[in-house]
Amino acid sequence: MLRRMFCKLGATGLASMAISKQISALEKVAGAPAKKWAIIYGSKCGSTKEYAGFINEGLGGIAEVIDIEKTTPKTDDYDFFIIGGWRNGNDVMPQKIPSFVNDNKSVLNNKVKGMFVVLGNQGKPTLKPEMTTFLNNKLIIPSGAKDVAGKIFFGRYDPDCGKLGGSPYNNVNKDDGVAFGQKILSENQTGIFKSSSSMNRVADLYCSSGFFGRSSTVNYTIPVSGHVELSVCSIHGQKVATMVSQYQNAGFYKVPLRGKNLAPGHYICRLEVAGILKTISATITK
């Protein structure tokens, strides 16, 4: 399977951006390479894809987000999976999602950490017991996983996409997706990095107030000297820019930013030095 550059270790050329808002901060300490996470989804009109990105944002951008209609991942390539699709009648779609679960049950029962389904419910974002039963029967139970996190999300309907007529609606909720990712993260702390003797070392990363076209900075503090990687990633985990890639002494640093090279939207800023990792969510504005 061809690999794109994702926000793990590594370096690319310099780029810059303007960041307007710090949403949340997540810090992890690593004494060994990070374990590999994958979010596998299929989407028809885009809402399931959006939720996959939101979940990854809640994870801190550590996962590779994979559209199963384009790529069928190899289970041996990843340590953990989050899997989701959308509901069509009494089926989870696309069909490749339940097929992937059934075909890899013997492996996924130890690797899957979250499962989700996006549904319309005729535009009414009201959770019903039968919806949870649907998720359990169609995905969680077939995977063989125990105590896996499950979530029902409400999506959107666009008549131009569905070709079925009717009134459009949009119940996509970013906060729900991010919270689900954070829940999975909190329940699987040992699934992010292996333990380290460096647990008492803390890095700090934050953004100054900034607007597109105005002066803005990313500020960070590193507790130890070492090779520093300060990267920008999409919420789907793809590295889009590297702001710093060099050896630096322990201390406080400021990186000036401009936003000409990145489109407005949500991103993840990622700092790594000497096995210490910290990420923050950020928004680039017009």
C-alpha positions as CSV (number, residue, x, y, z in Angstrom):
1,M,0.0,0.0,0.0
2,L,1.4,3.4,-1.0
3,R,2.0,5.6,2.0
4,R,1.4,9.3,2.2
5,M,3.4,11.5,4.6
6,F,1.5,11.5,7.9
7,C,2.2,13.3,11.1
8,K,4.6,10.8,12.7
9,L,8.4,11.3,12.7
10,G,10.2,12.9,9.7
11,A,10.8,16.2,8.1
12,T,9.8,18.1,5.0
13,G,10.4,21.7,3.7
14,L,9.5,24.8,5.7
15,A,6.0,26.2,5.4
16,S,3.9,28.6,7.6
17,M,0.4,29.4,8.6
18,A,-1.7,31.7,10.8
19,I,-3.5,30.2,13.8
20,S,-6.4,31.9,15.3
21,K,-7.6,29.7,18.2
22,Q,-6.3,27.1,20.6
23,I,-9.1,24.5,21.2
24,S,-7.5,22.0,23.4
25,A,-4.1,20.6,24.4
26,L,-3.0,17.0,24.6
27,E,0.4,15.8,25.9
28,K,1.9,12.3,25.7
29,V,5.3,11.1,26.6
30,A,7.0,8.5,24.4
31,G,9.9,6.2,25.3
32,A,9.5,4.2,22.1
33,P,8.0,4.7,18.6
34,A,4.2,5.5,18.7
35,K,1.8,2.7,18.0
36,K,0.0,3.0,14.7
37,W,-3.7,3.9,14.7
38,A,-6.1,3.8,11.7
39,I,-9.6,5.3,11.3
40,I,-11.3,3.4,8.5
41,Y,-14.5,4.8,7.1
42,G,-16.7,4.9,4.0
43,S,-18.8,8.0,3.1
44,K,-21.4,8.8,0.5
45,C,-22.2,12.5,0.9
46,G,-19.3,13.4,3.2
47,S,-20.6,13.4,6.8
48,T,-19.0,10.1,7.7
49,K,-15.7,11.4,6.3
50,E,-16.1,14.5,8.4
51,Y,-16.7,12.5,11.6
52,A,-13.6,10.4,10.9
53,G,-11.6,13.6,10.8
54,F,-13.2,14.9,13.9
55,I,-12.5,11.7,15.8
56,N,-8.8,12.0,14.7
57,E,-8.8,15.5,16.0
58,G,-10.0,14.2,19.3
59,L,-7.1,11.7,19.2
60,G,-4.6,14.5,18.7
61,G,-4.0,13.6,15.1
62,I,-2.2,10.3,15.7
63,A,-4.3,8.2,13.3
64,E,-4.1,7.6,9.6
65,V,-7.6,8.2,8.2
66,I,-8.5,5.8,5.4
67,D,-11.3,5.7,2.9
68,I,-12.0,2.0,2.5
69,E,-13.5,2.7,-1.0
70,K,-10.0,3.8,-2.1
71,T,-7.8,1.6,0.1
72,T,-8.2,-1.6,2.0
73,P,-5.7,-1.4,4.8
74,K,-3.6,-4.4,5.9
75,T,-4.4,-5.3,9.5
76,D,-0.7,-6.0,10.1
77,D,0.2,-2.4,9.3
78,Y,-1.6,-1.0,12.3
79,D,-1.8,-1.6,16.0
80,F,-5.3,-0.2,16.6
81,F,-8.4,0.6,14.5
82,I,-11.5,2.8,14.7
83,I,-14.1,1.8,12.1
84,G,-17.3,3.4,10.9
85,G,-19.8,3.7,8.1
86,W,-23.3,5.0,7.5
87,R,-26.7,3.3,7.9
88,N,-28.9,2.5,4.9
89,G,-32.0,0.6,5.9
90,N,-30.8,-2.4,7.8
91,D,-27.2,-2.3,6.6
92,V,-24.0,-0.6,7.3
93,M,-22.6,1.0,4.2
94,P,-20.4,0.9,2.2
95,Q,-20.5,-2.9,2.1
96,K,-16.7,-2.9,2.4
97,I,-16.9,-1.9,6.0
98,P,-18.8,-4.9,7.4
99,S,-16.9,-7.1,4.9
100,F,-13.6,-5.8,6.4
101,V,-14.8,-6.5,9.9
102,N,-16.0,-10.0,9.1
103,D,-12.9,-10.9,7.1
104,N,-10.5,-9.8,9.8
105,K,-12.5,-10.8,12.9
106,S,-9.6,-12.9,14.4
107,V,-7.3,-9.9,14.3
108,L,-9.7,-7.0,15.0
109,N,-11.0,-8.5,18.2
110,N,-7.8,-7.3,19.9
111,K,-7.2,-4.2,17.8
112,V,-10.4,-2.4,17.3
113,K,-10.9,0.4,19.9
114,G,-13.9,2.2,18.5
115,M,-16.8,1.8,16.1
116,F,-19.4,4.3,14.9
117,V,-22.4,4.6,12.5
118,V,-23.7,7.8,11.0
119,L,-27.4,8.0,10.3
120,G,-30.1,10.4,9.3
121,N,-33.1,9.5,11.3
122,Q,-35.2,11.7,9.0
123,G,-33.4,14.7,10.2
124,K,-34.2,14.2,13.8
125,P,-31.0,14.0,16.0
126,T,-32.7,11.9,18.7
127,L,-30.9,8.8,20.0
128,K,-33.1,5.7,20.2
129,P,-32.2,2.4,21.8
130,E,-32.7,0.6,18.5
131,M,-29.9,2.7,17.0
132,T,-27.4,1.4,19.6
133,T,-28.7,-2.1,19.0
134,F,-28.1,-1.7,15.3
135,L,-24.5,-0.6,15.9
136,N,-23.9,-3.5,18.3
137,N,-25.4,-6.1,16.0
138,K,-23.9,-4.9,12.7
139,L,-20.4,-3.9,13.8
140,I,-19.3,-4.4,17.4
141,I,-20.5,-8.0,17.9
142,P,-19.3,-9.2,14.5
143,S,-15.8,-7.8,15.3
144,G,-15.5,-10.0,18.3
145,A,-14.1,-7.0,20.3
146,K,-14.8,-6.7,24.0
147,D,-15.6,-3.4,25.7
148,V,-15.1,-1.4,22.5
149,A,-16.3,2.2,22.4
150,G,-19.4,2.7,20.2
151,K,-21.1,5.9,19.0
152,I,-24.1,6.9,16.9
153,F,-23.6,10.1,15.0
154,F,-26.3,12.1,13.2
155,G,-25.4,13.2,9.6
156,R,-26.8,15.3,6.8
157,Y,-29.0,14.8,3.8
158,D,-28.4,16.6,0.6
159,P,-31.1,15.8,-2.1
160,D,-28.4,16.4,-4.8
161,C,-26.3,13.6,-3.3
162,G,-29.1,11.2,-2.3
163,K,-31.2,11.7,-5.5
164,L,-34.2,10.8,-3.4
165,G,-35.9,14.2,-3.1
166,G,-37.1,15.6,0.2
167,S,-35.9,18.5,2.4
168,P,-32.2,18.8,3.2
169,Y,-30.9,18.8,6.8
170,N,-27.5,18.9,8.5
171,N,-27.0,17.5,12.0
172,V,-23.3,16.9,11.7
173,N,-21.8,17.8,15.1
174,K,-18.0,18.3,15.3
175,D,-18.0,18.4,19.1
176,D,-19.5,14.9,19.3
177,G,-16.9,13.5,16.9
178,V,-14.0,15.2,18.8
179,A,-15.4,14.0,22.2
180,F,-15.6,10.4,20.9
181,G,-11.9,10.6,19.8
182,Q,-11.0,12.0,23.2
183,K,-13.0,9.2,25.0
184,I,-11.1,6.5,23.0
185,L,-7.8,8.3,23.8
186,S,-8.5,8.4,27.5
187,E,-9.5,4.7,27.6
188,N,-6.4,3.6,25.7
189,Q,-3.5,5.6,27.2
190,T,-1.1,2.7,26.9
191,G,-2.1,2.3,23.3
192,I,-0.5,5.6,22.3
193,F,3.1,5.3,23.4
194,K,5.0,2.8,25.4
195,S,6.1,3.8,28.9
196,S,9.1,5.9,29.5
197,S,11.4,7.1,32.3
198,S,10.8,10.6,30.9
199,M,7.3,11.0,32.4
200,N,8.4,14.0,34.5
201,R,9.4,16.0,31.4
202,V,6.9,18.4,30.1
203,A,6.8,20.3,26.8
204,D,4.5,23.3,26.2
205,L,3.0,24.4,22.9
206,Y,0.5,27.2,22.4
207,C,-0.5,29.8,19.8
208,S,-0.8,33.5,20.0
209,S,-3.9,35.3,18.9
210,G,-3.7,35.7,15.1
211,F,-5.7,36.3,12.0
212,F,-5.1,35.5,8.4
213,G,-2.8,38.1,6.9
214,R,-1.7,39.5,10.3
215,S,1.3,38.7,12.5
216,S,0.9,35.5,14.5
217,T,3.3,33.1,16.3
218,V,3.5,29.6,17.6
219,N,5.3,29.5,20.9
220,Y,6.8,26.4,22.5
221,T,9.0,25.3,25.3
222,I,11.2,22.2,25.3
223,P,12.5,20.7,28.5
224,V,15.5,19.0,27.0
225,S,17.9,19.6,24.1
226,G,17.4,17.5,21.0
227,H,16.0,17.3,17.4
228,V,12.8,19.3,17.3
229,E,10.0,18.6,14.8
230,L,7.2,21.2,14.8
231,S,4.6,20.2,12.1
232,V,1.2,21.1,10.9
233,C,-1.2,18.3,10.0
234,S,-4.7,18.1,8.6
235,I,-7.4,16.6,10.9
236,H,-7.1,13.5,8.8
237,G,-3.5,13.1,10.0
238,Q,-1.7,14.1,6.8
239,K,1.4,16.3,7.3
240,V,0.9,19.5,5.3
241,A,3.8,21.6,6.6
242,T,7.0,21.4,8.7
243,M,7.8,24.6,10.6
244,V,10.8,23.5,12.5
245,S,13.1,20.5,11.9
246,Q,16.5,21.0,13.6
247,Y,18.5,20.5,16.8
248,Q,17.6,23.0,19.5
249,N,18.7,23.5,23.1
250,A,16.2,23.3,25.9
251,G,14.3,26.6,26.3
252,F,11.5,28.8,24.9
253,Y,11.0,29.5,21.2
254,K,8.7,31.6,19.0
255,V,8.0,30.8,15.3
256,P,6.5,33.6,13.2
257,L,3.7,32.5,10.9
258,R,2.0,33.5,7.7
259,G,-1.0,31.8,6.2
260,K,-0.5,32.0,2.5
261,N,0.3,28.4,1.9
262,L,-2.6,26.7,3.7
263,A,-6.3,26.9,3.1
264,P,-8.7,28.1,5.9
265,G,-9.8,25.2,8.1
266,H,-9.0,23.1,11.1
267,Y,-5.5,21.7,11.6
268,I,-3.4,20.1,14.3
269,C,0.0,21.5,15.4
270,R,2.4,18.9,16.6
271,L,5.6,19.3,18.6
272,E,8.0,16.4,19.2
273,V,11.4,16.4,20.8
274,A,13.4,13.6,22.5
275,G,10.4,11.3,22.6
276,I,8.1,13.9,24.1
277,L,5.0,14.7,22.1
278,K,2.4,17.5,22.4
279,T,-0.3,18.6,20.0
280,I,-2.9,21.3,19.9
281,S,-5.9,21.9,17.6
282,A,-5.8,25.1,15.6
283,T,-8.0,26.9,13.1
284,I,-6.7,28.9,10.1
285,T,-9.0,31.8,9.3
286,K,-9.5,33.8,6.2
